[in-house]
Amino acid sequence: MNAKSFFEEKREKFCFNTIIALESHYGYLRNLGAEEAEVRLKAMLGSKLLKYYAITEEDLIKGAEISRRYDIKTNDATIIANMLRNGIDRIATDNVKDFSKHPKVKVINPIKR
């Protein structure tokens, strides 16, 4: 199963934050060019299937604590802080190694199912 079919199958509301938006834009930029990257970022932000949660100062501070405590990369730790602050405990990612280090996060790998 590929990632697209995973998300179509789940039929749930998914969310993303500032870091995910930036990482996605960068991937689009490298693979599809600047114009298409901008179109896709705007589509993410305007999607009815995706909810956007902005990274806050609180998330940055908590992310630094999570990074130190669980030996998780700073961006991933900040994503976790943002998730937990918003009551989210599951993440769909192929980065199982880092996200599974936090005991309150359930990792779903949509690539390897």
C-alpha positions as CSV (number, residue, x, y, z in Angstrom):
1,M,0.0,0.0,0.0
2,N,1.3,3.4,-0.8
3,A,0.9,6.6,1.2
4,K,-1.9,8.0,-1.0
5,S,-4.1,4.8,-0.6
6,F,-3.4,4.8,3.1
7,F,-4.8,8.2,3.5
8,E,-7.8,7.5,1.2
9,E,-8.5,4.3,3.2
10,K,-8.5,6.0,6.6
11,R,-11.0,8.6,5.7
12,E,-10.1,10.6,8.9
13,K,-9.2,14.2,9.3
14,F,-5.5,14.6,9.2
15,C,-3.5,17.5,10.5
16,F,-0.1,19.1,10.0
17,N,1.9,21.9,11.5
18,T,4.4,24.6,10.5
19,I,7.3,22.2,10.3
20,I,5.4,19.7,8.2
21,A,4.3,22.5,5.9
22,L,7.9,23.7,5.4
23,E,9.3,20.2,4.9
24,S,6.5,19.5,2.4
25,H,7.1,22.7,0.5
26,Y,10.8,22.0,0.3
27,G,10.2,18.5,-1.1
28,Y,7.8,19.9,-3.7
29,L,10.3,22.7,-4.6
30,R,13.1,20.2,-5.2
31,N,11.0,17.8,-7.2
32,L,8.3,19.9,-8.9
33,G,9.6,23.4,-9.1
34,A,8.8,26.7,-7.3
35,E,5.4,27.4,-9.0
36,E,4.0,23.9,-8.2
37,A,5.5,24.0,-4.7
38,E,3.6,27.2,-4.0
39,V,0.3,25.7,-5.5
40,R,0.6,22.6,-3.3
41,L,1.4,24.5,-0.1
42,K,-1.6,26.7,-0.6
43,A,-3.7,23.6,-1.3
44,M,-2.5,22.0,2.0
45,L,-3.4,25.2,3.9
46,G,-6.8,25.4,2.2
47,S,-7.7,21.8,2.4
48,K,-10.9,20.6,4.2
49,L,-9.3,17.3,4.9
50,L,-6.3,18.7,6.7
51,K,-6.2,20.8,9.8
52,Y,-3.3,23.2,10.3
53,Y,-1.8,23.8,13.8
54,A,0.8,26.5,14.0
55,I,4.0,26.0,16.1
56,T,4.0,28.2,19.2
57,E,6.7,29.4,21.5
58,E,5.4,26.8,24.0
59,D,5.9,24.1,21.4
60,L,9.5,25.2,20.8
61,I,10.4,25.1,24.5
62,K,8.7,21.8,25.1
63,G,10.3,20.4,21.9
64,A,13.7,21.3,23.2
65,E,12.9,19.4,26.4
66,I,11.6,16.4,24.5
67,S,14.6,16.4,22.3
68,R,17.0,16.3,25.3
69,R,14.9,13.8,27.3
70,Y,14.3,11.2,24.5
71,D,17.2,11.9,22.2
72,I,14.9,12.9,19.3
73,K,15.9,15.4,16.6
74,T,14.8,19.0,17.3
75,N,12.2,19.3,14.5
76,D,10.7,15.9,15.3
77,A,10.6,16.7,19.0
78,T,8.8,20.0,18.2
79,I,6.3,18.2,16.0
80,I,5.6,15.9,19.0
81,A,5.2,18.9,21.4
82,N,2.7,20.5,19.0
83,M,0.8,17.2,18.6
84,L,0.5,16.6,22.3
85,R,-0.5,20.2,23.0
86,N,-3.3,19.7,20.5
87,G,-4.4,16.4,21.9
88,I,-3.0,14.3,19.1
89,D,-1.2,11.1,19.9
90,R,-0.8,9.4,16.5
91,I,1.4,10.3,13.6
92,A,1.5,8.8,10.1
93,T,5.2,8.8,9.1
94,D,7.9,6.6,7.8
95,N,10.2,8.0,10.5
96,V,9.4,5.3,13.0
97,K,12.8,5.4,14.6
98,D,12.6,8.9,16.0
99,F,8.9,9.2,16.7
100,S,8.6,5.9,18.5
101,K,11.1,7.0,21.1
102,H,8.4,9.1,22.8
103,P,6.1,7.0,25.0
104,K,2.9,9.0,24.3
105,V,3.2,8.8,20.5
106,K,1.7,6.0,18.4
107,V,3.5,5.7,15.0
108,I,1.7,4.5,11.9
109,N,3.9,3.9,8.9
110,P,1.8,4.4,5.8
111,I,4.6,3.3,3.5
112,K,5.2,-0.1,5.0
113,R,1.8,-1.7,5.7
